Amino acid sequence: MKSHNIALACTLEQCQQGRADKTAMRWVDLHGNRTDYSFADLEAHSNRFANALTSLGVAPGEVVFTFLPKMPEQFFSFLGTLKLQAICGTLFSNFGEDALLDRLGDSKAVGIVTRKSLYKKLARVRERLPDLRLVILVDGDDDPAQGVVSYTRIMAEASAEFQVADTTPDTPSVLHYTSGSTGKPKGVLHRHGSLASQQATARDVLGLKDDDLYWCTADQGWVTGTSYGIIGPWSLGITQLHYGGGYDAQAWMDLIAREKVTVWYSAPTALRMLMREEEQVFTSADLSTLRRIYSVGEPLNPEVIQWSRRVLDHDIYDTWFQTETGAIMITNRPGIEVRPGSMGKPFTGIEPAILDDAGTPLPDGEQGSLCVKAGWPSMFVTYLNNESAYQSKFKNGWYYTGDTARRDPDGYYWFMGRSDDVINTAGHLISPFEVESALLEIEEVAESGVIGAPDELLFEKVVAFVQLHERYQPDRDLEIKIRLHVSNRASSIATPQEIVFCDSIPKNKSGKIMRRVLKARYLGEDPGDTSTLEI
């Protein structure tokens, strides 16, 4: 029986196809130091990690998370976990205590790979995570405490040979948590069969070829960072650049020039930041090897495409997909005219539709719910421990994405907005509920309501409306306290860019925060029907 294991496709199968000595990962650290890892290295390191997990008692089907910045250990542990047929979840390194507690607790994760500086956050909530029996620290040679082991030690003691069990397409694989407008984040569970979609789109949308050097800037905490920063490219035997530094326009252009990057996948926020730089940053770098630029995460402004055509001499191909879809669904790509501002056209085998509230297809030009016919290979299989929420996303064979859009007469799709209150800030989906919950932990705060508001750089910024207890007054110190608390409890990405102190938070008669009223007030628009507001 053919194994469908994602990690095998990225490692052993590449070696068997004659790429053992080919560079799989060119790792460039924050200081510009370069280390190359071959596909044989990927195979050996991931095998060692799979053996190490086995020796530590981790079983197939159990959940292991990575909680790391971008670094080689991120990739070795991700692939090794999948070889064992355990489920690998990935967490952003800027997550705070509440975000960790929600995700690790809900998934009943048995293990986590992290570093000492991040473990401090985890240590503060670990006693509330009874299932978490194993912490692996990537820095340090010794086991510092009971239940905390050294990555260096366990890898040194593990064999570089590992026999991967037969893996069916339906074997669970990757776990990403996504935010909704109400309630806790939901665990989006994928399967090894997602490889078919990720591989096909990496080949036919990103156009990856055997001699490419490909760079995806996405963090592995994000579905883009796993689907297109690990799985798709390596399953095609493509060399990937991975960089340990953050956004730095000059460093990025120097990397593209020095390493001769040919295909670059990034986010609209980063591209909008580049637009603000002096043009000399781009004209002074030799970008002649760059063949294609792609974007994902939030709608790409037409102005960015016009800028790229003028300054970088390239179109930017915007792509649309979600954590739940696992792979690119609707996309711009070579061979199809780019219409600036459009999501593009469906990928081969993907059937989208614009439906009204009754599930009836709408004519071209009308805005409605963006839906996708269920059944594509990378479709998520459940929200972990929340099957009712999963079922609510499907109706009459259609997956309801939560986005609203329209289709034009030529078959191009155009994003219009969200049908819920989820905030898309710099490509990250932020739950207003999570931010509101963190705000209510602050002694001075009586009520809170959180919205997303349009922002030229971030697409949407987080705006917090805060009602204080009567004995407190707003001041600069309190604003700083609020921002720090949200950053520590949720994440730095969720930190409000703007705090509006107010006398009351509008709610309906059942106590639900009326975020649309807050948003209308903020934007100076008509709030619409307010008959259900509490008196």
C-alpha positions in Angstrom: 0.0 0.0 0.0 1.3 3.5 -0.9 1.9 5.6 2.1 0.4 9.1 2.0 2.5 10.4 4.9 3.3 14.1 4.3 6.7 13.9 6.0 7.8 11.0 3.9 6.9 12.9 0.8 9.1 15.8 2.0 12.1 13.7 3.0 12.6 10.0 2.1 10.8 10.2 -1.2 13.0 13.1 -2.3 16.1 11.1 -1.4 14.8 8.1 -3.4 14.2 10.4 -6.4 17.9 11.3 -6.4 17.7 14.5 -4.4 19.5 13.3 -1.2 22.3 15.7 -1.6 20.2 18.6 -2.9 19.8 21.6 -0.6 16.3 21.4 0.9 16.7 24.3 3.3 19.0 27.3 3.2 18.8 28.6 6.7 19.9 32.2 7.2 19.9 33.4 10.8 19.2 36.9 12.1 22.8 37.9 11.6 23.0 36.6 8.1 24.9 33.4 8.8 24.0 30.6 6.3 23.6 26.9 6.9 22.4 24.5 4.2 20.5 21.3 5.0 20.1 18.6 2.3 17.0 16.4 1.9 19.2 13.6 3.5 19.6 15.9 6.5 15.9 16.5 6.7 15.3 12.8 6.5 17.8 12.1 9.3 16.8 14.9 11.7 13.1 14.1 11.3 13.7 10.4 11.9 15.7 11.2 15.0 12.8 13.3 16.3 10.3 10.6 15.6 12.4 8.1 17.4 12.9 10.5 20.3 9.1 11.0 20.7 8.6 7.3 20.6 11.1 6.7 23.3 9.4 9.4 25.4 6.1 7.6 25.1 4.3 9.7 22.5 1.8 7.6 20.5 0.2 8.0 17.1 -2.8 10.3 17.3 -1.6 12.3 20.2 -1.0 16.0 19.8 2.5 17.6 20.0 2.9 21.4 19.5 5.8 23.5 18.4 6.1 26.8 20.2 9.1 28.3 18.5 10.3 31.2 16.4 11.4 30.3 12.9 14.5 28.0 13.3 15.7 24.7 11.9 14.3 22.7 14.9 10.8 23.9 13.9 11.0 22.0 10.7 12.7 18.9 12.0 10.2 18.5 14.8 7.2 19.2 12.6 8.2 16.5 10.1 9.3 14.0 12.8 5.9 14.3 14.6 4.1 13.6 11.3 6.3 10.5 10.7 5.2 9.1 14.0 1.5 9.8 12.9 1.1 12.0 15.9 -0.7 15.3 15.2 1.5 18.4 14.9 0.1 21.7 16.0 2.1 25.0 15.6 1.9 28.1 17.8 3.1 31.6 17.2 6.0 32.5 19.5 4.2 35.7 20.5 1.3 33.9 22.0 0.5 34.8 25.7 -0.6 32.7 28.6 -4.3 32.6 27.8 -3.7 31.7 24.2 -1.4 28.8 25.2 -3.8 27.6 27.8 -6.8 27.6 25.5 -5.0 25.7 22.7 -3.0 23.2 24.7 -5.9 22.5 27.0 -8.6 22.1 24.3 -6.3 19.7 22.2 -5.2 17.8 25.3 -1.7 18.1 23.9 0.8 15.7 25.4 4.0 17.5 24.4 5.4 20.8 23.2 8.7 21.8 21.7 9.9 25.3 22.8 12.9 27.3 24.0 13.7 28.6 27.5 12.6 32.2 26.9 9.2 31.0 25.8 8.9 28.3 28.4 8.5 31.0 31.1 5.0 31.8 29.7 4.1 28.1 29.6 5.4 27.4 33.1 2.9 29.8 34.6 0.0 27.8 33.3 1.4 24.3 33.1 -0.3 23.1 36.3 -3.6 23.8 34.6 -2.6 21.4 31.7 -2.9 17.9 33.2 -2.4 16.2 29.8 0.9 18.0 29.0 3.5 15.5 30.2 6.4 16.5 28.0 8.3 19.7 27.4 11.2 19.6 25.0 13.6 22.6 25.2 15.7 23.2 22.1 18.4 25.3 23.9 20.5 23.6 26.5 22.2 20.2 26.8 20.7 18.9 30.0 17.2 18.1 31.3 16.5 21.0 33.6 13.5 19.6 35.5 11.1 16.7 35.8 9.0 16.5 32.6 11.3 19.0 30.8 13.9 17.4 28.5 16.8 18.6 26.3 16.2 18.5 22.5 20.0 18.2 22.0 20.2 15.2 24.3 17.3 13.2 23.0 18.3 13.8 19.3 21.9 12.7 20.1 20.6 9.5 21.6 18.1 8.8 18.8 18.6 6.7 15.7 18.6 8.4 12.2 16.6 5.4 10.9 12.8 5.3 11.4 10.2 3.1 9.8 7.1 5.1 9.0 3.9 3.0 9.4 1.5 2.9 6.4 -0.4 6.2 6.4 -3.8 6.5 4.9 -5.1 9.8 3.4 -7.5 10.2 6.4 -4.8 9.9 9.1 -4.9 13.2 11.1 -1.9 15.4 10.5 -1.7 19.1 11.2 -3.6 21.2 13.8 -4.1 25.0 13.5 -6.3 27.1 15.8 -8.4 29.8 14.3 -10.4 32.5 16.0 -14.1 33.1 15.8 -16.1 36.1 16.8 -17.5 34.4 19.9 -16.1 31.7 22.2 -12.7 30.1 22.3 -10.5 29.5 19.3 -11.3 26.4 17.3 -8.8 23.6 16.5 -8.8 23.1 12.7 -7.7 19.5 12.1 -6.3 18.4 8.8 -5.3 15.0 7.3 -2.3 13.6 5.4 -4.4 13.5 2.3 -4.1 17.3 2.2 -0.8 16.7 0.5 -2.5 16.3 -2.9 -3.9 19.9 -2.8 -0.8 21.5 -1.4 1.5 19.8 -3.9 -0.7 20.6 -6.9 -1.0 24.3 -6.0 2.7 24.6 -5.2 3.4 23.3 -8.7 0.6 24.9 -10.7 -0.1 28.2 -8.9 3.3 29.0 -7.4 4.9 27.4 -10.5 7.7 25.9 -8.6 10.4 24.2 -10.7 13.3 21.9 -9.7 16.0 24.6 -9.9 14.0 27.3 -8.0 15.0 28.9 -4.7 11.7 29.7 -3.0 11.1 31.9 -0.1 7.9 32.0 1.9 8.1 34.6 4.7 5.1 33.2 6.7 5.6 32.0 10.2 4.9 28.3 10.8 2.2 29.3 13.3 0.1 30.2 10.3 -1.4 27.7 7.8 0.6 29.4 5.0 3.8 28.6 6.9 3.0 24.9 7.0 1.2 24.4 3.7 3.6 26.5 1.6 6.6 27.0 3.9 7.0 23.2 4.5 4.7 20.8 2.7 4.0 21.9 -0.8 7.6 23.0 -1.8 9.5 20.1 -0.1 7.1 17.5 -1.5 8.2 18.8 -4.9 11.9 18.7 -4.0 12.3 22.4 -4.0 15.0 24.3 -2.2 13.6 26.7 0.4 15.1 29.8 2.0 14.1 30.3 5.6 15.2 33.4 7.4 15.3 33.9 11.2 14.9 37.7 11.2 11.8 39.8 11.1 10.7 42.5 8.6 13.6 44.5 7.4 13.3 45.9 3.9 17.0 46.2 3.2 17.8 42.8 4.6 15.0 41.2 2.6 16.1 42.7 -0.7 19.7 41.8 0.1 18.6 38.2 0.8 16.7 38.0 -2.5 19.7 39.4 -4.4 22.4 37.4 -2.6 20.6 34.1 -2.5 19.1 34.5 -6.0 15.5 33.9 -4.9 13.3 33.0 -7.8 9.8 32.7 -6.2 8.7 34.8 -3.3 5.5 34.4 -1.2 4.6 37.1 1.3 1.7 39.0 2.8 0.0 42.3 1.8 1.0 44.0 5.1 4.7 43.3 4.4 4.2 44.5 0.8 2.5 47.7 2.0 5.4 48.3 4.4 7.8 47.9 1.5 5.8 50.5 -0.5 6.7 53.0 2.2 10.4 52.5 1.8 12.8 54.6 -0.3 12.9 53.3 -3.8 16.7 53.1 -3.5 16.2 50.0 -1.3 14.9 48.2 -4.4 16.9 49.8 -7.2 20.2 49.1 -5.3 19.5 45.4 -5.1 19.9 43.0 -8.0 16.5 41.4 -8.1 17.0 39.9 -11.6 16.5 36.3 -10.5 13.1 37.0 -9.1 10.5 35.4 -11.4 7.3 35.6 -9.5 5.8 37.3 -6.4 2.7 35.9 -4.6 0.6 37.3 -1.7 -1.7 35.8 0.8 -3.5 36.5 4.1 -5.7 39.6 3.4 -7.0 41.4 0.3 -4.2 42.9 -1.8 -4.8 46.6 -2.6 -4.6 47.5 -6.3 -2.1 50.2 -5.3 0.4 47.6 -4.2 0.2 45.8 -7.6 0.7 49.1 -9.4 3.7 49.9 -7.2 5.2 46.4 -7.8 4.8 46.7 -11.5 6.6 50.1 -11.5 9.3 49.5 -8.9 9.9 45.7 -9.0 8.8 45.1 -12.6 6.5 42.3 -11.5 2.9 41.5 -11.0 1.9 40.3 -7.6 -0.3 37.3 -7.7 -2.8 37.4 -4.9 -4.1 34.0 -3.5 -7.0 33.2 -1.3 -7.4 30.3 1.1 -8.2 29.8 4.8 -6.9 27.7 7.7 -9.9 25.5 7.1 -9.3 25.0 3.3 -5.6 24.0 3.9 -4.5 25.0 0.4 -5.1 27.7 -2.2 -8.7 27.8 -3.5 -9.1 31.0 -5.6 -6.1 32.6 -7.1 -4.3 34.9 -9.5 -1.6 33.1 -11.4 0.5 33.4 -14.6 -1.6 32.8 -17.7 -4.6 34.6 -16.2 -4.8 38.4 -16.5 -4.3 40.1 -13.1 -7.2 42.4 -12.2 -5.9 44.4 -9.4 -8.0 44.0 -6.3 -9.5 40.6 -7.4 -9.0 37.3 -5.6 -8.6 35.7 -9.1 -10.3 32.6 -10.4 -10.8 29.1 -8.8 -8.0 26.6 -8.9 -8.5 23.4 -10.9 -11.1 21.2 -9.3 -12.4 23.9 -6.9 -16.0 24.9 -7.3 -16.9 28.2 -5.5 -20.3 29.9 -5.5 -21.9 33.1 -4.2 -25.0 32.2 -2.3 -27.7 34.2 -0.5 -28.9 33.5 3.0 -31.3 30.8 1.7 -28.4 29.0 -0.1 -29.6 30.2 -3.6 -26.9 31.1 -6.1 -26.7 34.8 -6.8 -26.2 36.4 -10.2 -22.8 37.9 -11.2 -22.2 41.2 -9.6 -24.2 40.6 -6.5 -22.6 40.3 -3.0 -23.3 37.2 -1.0 -21.7 34.3 1.0 -18.5 32.9 -0.5 -19.0 29.1 -0.4 -17.0 26.2 -1.8 -18.3 22.8 -2.8 -17.1 20.3 -0.2 -14.7 17.5 -0.9 -11.4 18.9 -2.0 -8.4 17.0 -0.7 -7.1 19.6 1.8 -10.5 20.3 3.4 -10.3 20.2 7.2 -12.0 17.2 8.8 -13.3 18.7 12.0 -13.0 21.4 14.6 -11.3 19.5 17.4 -13.8 18.7 20.2 -16.4 20.9 18.5 -18.2 18.8 15.9 -21.3 21.0 16.1 -19.3 24.1 15.0 -17.9 22.1 12.2 -21.3 20.9 11.0 -22.6 24.5 11.1 -20.0 25.4 8.4 -21.7 23.1 5.9 -25.1 23.3 4.3 -26.3 21.2 1.3 -22.8 20.2 0.4 -21.3 23.7 0.5 -18.7 25.0 2.9 -19.5 28.5 4.1 -16.3 30.4 4.4 -17.5 33.3 6.5 -16.3 35.7 3.8 -18.6 37.7 1.5 -17.7 38.2 -2.1 -19.0 38.8 -5.6 -18.2 37.2 -8.9 -17.9 39.3 -12.1 -19.1 38.1 -15.5 -15.6 36.9 -16.5 -15.4 34.5 -13.5 -13.2 36.7 -11.2 -14.0 36.7 -7.5 -13.8 39.9 -5.5 -13.6 39.9 -1.6 -16.1 42.2 0.0 -15.7 41.5 3.8 -16.4 39.1 6.6 -19.9 37.9 7.6 -18.8 37.8 11.2 -16.8 40.1 13.6 -13.5 38.4 13.2 -10.7 41.0 12.8 -8.1 40.4 10.0 -5.0 42.4 11.2 -1.9 41.9 9.1 -3.2 38.5 7.9 -3.9 37.2 11.4 -7.5 36.5 12.4 -8.1 38.0 15.8 -11.1 37.0 17.9 -12.7 40.1 19.5 -14.0 37.8 22.2 -10.5 36.8 23.2 -9.4 40.5 23.5 -12.6 41.4 25.4 -12.0 38.6 27.8 -8.4 39.7 28.5 -9.6 43.3 29.0 -12.2 42.3 31.6 -9.4 40.8 33.7 -8.0 44.3 34.3 -9.2 45.8 37.6 -10.1 49.1 36.2 -12.2 47.8 33.3 -16.0 47.3 33.8 -17.0 46.5 30.2 -15.3 46.2 26.9 -16.1 45.8 23.2 -13.6 45.2 20.4 -13.9 45.8 16.7 -11.7 45.9 13.6 -11.5 49.2 11.8 -10.0 49.9 8.3 -6.3 50.6 8.4 -4.0 51.5 5.4 -1.1 49.3 6.6 -2.7 46.4 8.6 -5.9 46.1 6.5 -7.8 46.2 9.9 -6.6 47.5 13.2 -7.9 46.3 16.6 -9.9 49.0 18.3 -11.0 48.5 22.0 -13.9 50.4 23.5 -13.4 50.4 27.3 -15.9 51.4 30.0 -14.1 51.9 33.3 -15.5 51.4 36.8 -16.7 54.7 38.2 -13.8 55.2 40.6 -11.2 55.2 37.8 -10.2 57.7 35.2 -8.5 57.1 31.8 -4.9 58.2 31.5 -1.7 57.3 29.5 -0.5 54.8 32.2 -3.8 52.9 32.0 -3.5 52.7 28.2 -0.1 51.2 28.6 -1.3 48.7 31.2 -4.2 47.6 29.0 -1.9 47.0 26.0 0.7 45.1 28.0 -2.0 42.9 29.6 -3.6 42.0 26.3 -0.2 41.3 24.8 0.8 39.0 27.7 -2.6 37.2 27.8 -3.5 36.9 24.2 -0.7 37.9 21.8 1.2 41.0 20.7 -0.8 40.8 17.4 -4.1 41.2 19.3 -2.9 44.3 21.2 -5.3 47.2 20.5 -3.9 49.8 18.2 -6.5 52.2 19.6 -8.3 52.4 22.9 -11.5 54.4 23.1 -12.8 55.1 26.6 -16.6 55.4 26.8 -19.5 55.6 29.2 -21.2 52.4 28.1 -20.9 49.4 25.8 -24.0 48.9 23.6 -25.6 45.5 24.2 -28.9 43.9 23.0 -31.5 42.7 25.5 -29.8 39.2 25.7 -26.5 40.8 26.7 -24.7 40.4 23.5 -22.2 43.1 22.6 -23.4 45.0 19.5 -20.1 45.4 17.7 -21.7 46.6 14.6 -23.0 49.6 16.6 -19.6 50.3 18.0 -18.1 50.1 14.5 -20.7 52.4 13.1 -20.0 54.9 15.8 -16.3 54.7 15.2 -16.6 55.2 11.5 -19.3 57.9 11.8 -21.9 55.8 10.0 -25.6 55.0 10.7 -25.8 52.2 13.2 -29.0 50.9 11.6 -31.7 49.2 13.6 -31.1 49.6 17.3 -34.5 48.4 18.5 -32.9 45.4 20.2 -30.5 47.4 22.3 -31.0 47.1 26.1 -32.6 50.1 27.6 
